[in-house]
Amino acid sequence: NVNGPDALPLFKWLKDRQKIPFGAAGDAKGNGVADNDAITQTDTSVLWKPIARGDIGWNFEKFLVGPDGKFVRRYSRYHLIGDIEPDIDEAVASTVASGKKRRLD
């Protein structure tokens, strides 16, 4: 689970780092709600309670964690995957510049 009281610790940690996803904030649906603020698409049923603003609203939200294990950014489902590349490059470069290495075992 990614939302609600049974959310896995990883997803709780990710959502705590950035409550509202970064990305396109337009109203593509024309429903009077900014796309980033909509928790669901057009369906009003949800499978968890209580609903929180920081919940993962759709399965295409993305999280970037740097090579050092630090949270970088949360992206909305509308943020194009190709537009994340500069953030990835910056995260890798800053980790390399700091000389930090993460051991993976």
C-alpha positions as CSV (number, residue, x, y, z in Angstrom):
1,N,0.0,0.0,0.0
2,V,1.2,3.5,-0.8
3,N,-1.6,5.5,1.0
4,G,-3.6,5.3,4.2
5,P,-2.7,3.8,7.5
6,D,-1.2,0.7,6.0
7,A,1.2,2.5,3.6
8,L,4.6,1.0,3.5
9,P,7.4,2.9,5.4
10,L,9.2,3.8,2.2
11,F,6.1,5.6,0.8
12,K,5.4,7.4,4.1
13,W,9.0,8.6,4.0
14,L,8.8,9.8,0.4
15,K,5.5,11.6,0.9
16,D,6.8,13.3,4.1
17,R,9.7,14.8,2.1
18,Q,7.4,16.7,-0.3
19,K,3.6,16.8,0.3
20,I,2.6,18.2,-3.0
21,P,4.1,16.9,-6.3
22,F,6.1,19.2,-8.5
23,G,4.9,19.5,-12.1
24,A,2.3,20.8,-14.4
25,A,-0.4,22.7,-12.4
26,G,-2.8,23.4,-15.2
27,D,-6.5,22.3,-15.3
28,A,-6.3,19.9,-18.3
29,K,-9.6,18.3,-17.3
30,G,-11.5,21.6,-17.1
31,N,-13.0,20.6,-13.8
32,G,-11.9,23.7,-11.9
33,V,-9.2,21.9,-10.0
34,A,-5.5,22.2,-10.8
35,D,-4.3,18.8,-12.0
36,N,-1.7,18.5,-9.2
37,D,-4.5,19.0,-6.6
38,A,-6.7,16.2,-7.9
39,I,-6.2,13.0,-5.9
40,T,-8.0,10.8,-8.4
41,Q,-9.0,11.1,-12.1
42,T,-12.7,11.3,-12.7
43,D,-13.7,8.5,-10.3
44,T,-14.7,9.7,-6.8
45,S,-14.2,6.3,-5.2
46,V,-10.9,5.7,-3.3
47,L,-9.7,2.5,-1.6
48,W,-8.3,4.0,1.5
49,K,-9.3,6.4,4.3
50,P,-8.6,9.0,5.5
51,I,-7.6,10.8,2.3
52,A,-4.7,13.2,2.8
53,R,-3.4,15.9,0.4
54,G,0.0,14.3,0.4
55,D,-1.4,11.0,-0.8
56,I,0.0,9.5,-4.1
57,G,-2.9,10.4,-6.4
58,W,-2.1,8.2,-9.4
59,N,0.3,5.4,-10.4
60,F,2.4,7.7,-12.6
61,E,3.7,10.0,-9.8
62,K,7.5,9.8,-9.7
63,F,10.0,10.2,-6.9
64,L,13.7,10.9,-7.4
65,V,16.2,9.8,-4.7
66,G,19.8,10.6,-5.2
67,P,22.7,8.1,-5.3
68,D,23.4,9.1,-1.7
69,G,19.9,8.0,-0.6
70,K,18.7,11.5,-0.1
71,F,15.3,12.6,-1.3
72,V,15.5,15.0,-4.3
73,R,11.9,15.7,-5.6
74,R,8.4,14.3,-6.1
75,Y,6.8,14.8,-9.5
76,S,3.2,14.8,-10.5
77,R,1.7,12.3,-12.9
78,Y,1.6,15.1,-15.5
79,H,5.3,15.9,-15.3
80,L,7.0,14.5,-18.4
81,I,9.6,11.8,-17.6
82,G,12.1,13.4,-20.0
83,D,11.9,16.7,-18.0
84,I,13.4,14.9,-15.0
85,E,16.8,14.3,-16.6
86,P,18.3,17.7,-15.5
87,D,17.4,16.9,-11.9
88,I,19.0,13.4,-12.2
89,D,22.2,14.9,-13.7
90,E,22.3,17.5,-10.9
91,A,21.7,14.9,-8.1
92,V,24.5,12.7,-9.5
93,A,26.9,15.6,-10.0
94,S,26.3,17.0,-6.5
95,T,26.9,13.5,-5.0
96,V,30.1,13.1,-7.0
97,A,31.3,16.6,-6.1
98,S,30.8,15.9,-2.4
99,G,32.8,12.7,-2.7
100,K,30.1,10.7,-1.0
101,K,29.9,7.1,-1.9
102,R,27.0,4.8,-1.0
103,R,27.8,1.2,-0.4
104,L,25.3,-1.2,-1.9
105,D,25.2,-4.6,-0.3
